[in-house]
Amino acid sequence: MEFGQRLRRVLGPFARETEARAAAGNENATAPSTTGGRLAAGLARPRHAGLFEALHRLDAGLSPEALRELTDWIREEYQSEYGDFPVGWIAVCGLGPPYVDHRLDLTMAILQHYTPGDVLPEPYARARMLVRTGAYPLVEVYASGALVPVPPDGVVYTRGM
């Protein structure tokens, strides 16, 4: 453990597994994601600026054809670069007040905008809390229940998640 760090207690279905790794002196091994789902190995790779730009363009009111092309490109990019495709995302919304964030769901081509008082379904509600910290403009939501917070520089931190 480095200076200034505290041990974190892991709650949920992987608590025993994480505690066993720590007891074995391997607390830095790849751990479950923030919600207990397993991450594909490629998901630890940094997200590139083109992906951020494409995801932000989904908020721009594209024609149905342009939306279909963009979502196909995003899907292919995730599958080829990261080995998995999220079922959705929560991201900071660029529309301004009263909207603060939005939910992207490319499997059904849905884009919903939320005001601060709106309630989101799980696991999107947990992802929203990460976006609301201001540290992550984007959180990926996977079918396994895994949440992958993506900071502005695109470097995904998976150690200790």
Secondary structure, DSSP 8 states (H G I E B T S, - for coil): --TT-------STTHHHHHHHHHTT-TTSB---TTS----GGGGS---HHHHHHHHHGGG---HHHHHHHHHHHHHHHHHHHS---SEEEEE-SS-TT--EEEEETTTTEEEEE-TT----TTHHHHHHHHHTSS-SEEEE-TTS-EEEE-TT-----BT-
